[in-house]
Amino acid sequence: MILDQDRVSDITRGNSKLLVSISQLFINELPDMISDIESAYQQADRKALVSAVHRLKSASGNFVTSDYYQEFSHLESSAAENKSPVVPLGDWSTDWNTAKVKLDTLIVELTEMAGI
């Protein structure tokens, strides 16, 4: 499970309209967030990559388990050039593809919980 149902319930305080609203907003924004990450990766623009991953990490933080959130934290820090050792972007891409696959599971779990 990728979705932290307890966290989502705490954030929405059981308000089903709020749950639907924030879920739909995340789902609608997700393709752009993924596109921004992949564009920055293709351009080997580490600064833009860090920023794009941070945006997705922040947005998903409202919904995901701590372990999955940590995957995004790792992606964010490993995308930076100023971290030692510098992670080659090819290795970074492997981690990204693993994390990205789980986004599909998150969408399924979130739409089921929100009833959308």
C-alpha positions as CSV (number, residue, x, y, z in Angstrom):
1,M,0.0,0.0,0.0
2,I,1.3,3.4,-1.0
3,L,-1.6,5.5,0.4
4,D,-1.4,6.4,4.1
5,Q,-5.2,6.3,4.8
6,D,-4.8,7.4,8.4
7,R,-2.8,10.5,7.3
8,V,-5.4,11.3,4.6
9,S,-8.2,10.9,7.1
10,D,-6.4,13.2,9.6
11,I,-5.8,15.9,7.0
12,T,-9.3,15.9,5.7
13,R,-10.9,15.3,9.1
14,G,-13.4,13.0,7.5
15,N,-14.6,15.7,5.2
16,S,-15.5,13.7,2.0
17,K,-15.8,16.8,-0.2
18,L,-12.3,17.9,0.9
19,L,-10.9,14.5,0.2
20,V,-12.4,14.5,-3.3
21,S,-11.2,18.0,-3.9
22,I,-7.5,17.5,-2.9
23,S,-7.4,14.0,-4.5
24,Q,-8.7,15.4,-7.8
25,L,-6.3,18.3,-7.7
26,F,-3.3,15.9,-7.1
27,I,-4.5,13.6,-9.8
28,N,-4.9,16.4,-12.3
29,E,-1.5,17.9,-11.5
30,L,0.4,14.6,-11.5
31,P,1.0,14.4,-15.3
32,D,2.5,17.8,-15.3
33,M,4.7,17.0,-12.3
34,I,5.9,13.8,-14.0
35,S,6.5,15.7,-17.3
36,D,8.6,18.3,-15.5
37,I,10.7,15.7,-13.9
38,E,11.3,13.8,-17.1
39,S,12.0,17.0,-19.1
40,A,14.6,18.1,-16.5
41,Y,16.2,14.7,-16.6
42,Q,16.3,14.6,-20.4
43,Q,18.0,18.0,-20.3
44,A,20.4,16.9,-17.6
45,D,19.3,20.0,-15.6
46,R,19.9,18.9,-12.1
47,K,18.7,22.2,-10.5
48,A,15.3,21.9,-12.4
49,L,15.3,18.2,-11.6
50,V,15.6,18.8,-7.8
51,S,12.9,21.5,-8.0
52,A,10.5,19.2,-10.0
53,V,11.1,16.2,-7.7
54,H,10.6,18.5,-4.6
55,R,7.2,19.6,-6.1
56,L,6.0,16.1,-6.5
57,K,7.4,15.1,-3.0
58,S,5.6,18.0,-1.4
59,A,2.3,17.2,-3.2
60,S,2.4,13.5,-2.5
61,G,3.4,14.0,1.1
62,N,-0.3,14.6,1.9
63,F,-1.2,11.1,0.8
64,V,1.7,8.7,0.9
65,T,3.3,6.4,3.5
66,S,6.5,7.6,5.2
67,D,8.5,5.0,3.3
68,Y,7.3,6.2,-0.1
69,Y,7.9,9.8,0.9
70,Q,11.5,8.9,1.8
71,E,11.9,7.5,-1.7
72,F,11.1,11.0,-3.1
73,S,13.4,12.5,-0.5
74,H,16.2,10.2,-1.8
75,L,15.4,11.1,-5.4
76,E,15.5,14.8,-4.6
77,S,18.8,14.7,-2.8
78,S,20.5,12.3,-5.3
79,A,19.5,14.6,-8.2
80,A,21.6,17.4,-6.7
81,E,25.1,18.0,-7.9
82,N,26.3,19.3,-4.6
83,K,25.7,16.1,-2.8
84,S,28.7,13.7,-2.3
85,P,29.0,11.4,-3.9
86,V,27.3,12.7,-7.1
87,V,24.9,10.1,-8.3
88,P,25.1,9.6,-12.1
89,L,21.8,10.5,-13.8
90,G,21.5,7.0,-15.2
91,D,21.5,5.5,-11.7
92,W,19.0,8.3,-10.7
93,S,16.7,7.3,-13.5
94,T,16.5,3.7,-12.3
95,D,15.4,4.9,-8.9
96,W,12.9,7.3,-10.5
97,N,11.4,4.6,-12.7
98,T,10.9,2.4,-9.6
99,A,9.2,5.3,-7.7
100,K,7.1,6.3,-10.8
101,V,5.5,2.9,-11.1
102,K,4.2,3.2,-7.6
103,L,2.4,6.4,-8.6
104,D,-0.1,4.3,-10.5
105,T,-0.8,2.3,-7.4
106,L,-1.2,5.6,-5.5
107,I,-3.8,6.9,-8.0
108,V,-5.8,3.7,-7.8
109,E,-5.8,3.7,-4.0
110,L,-6.6,7.4,-3.8
111,T,-9.5,7.2,-6.3
112,E,-10.9,4.3,-4.4
113,M,-10.6,6.1,-1.0
114,A,-12.1,9.3,-2.4
115,G,-14.8,7.5,-4.4
116,I,-13.9,9.3,-7.7
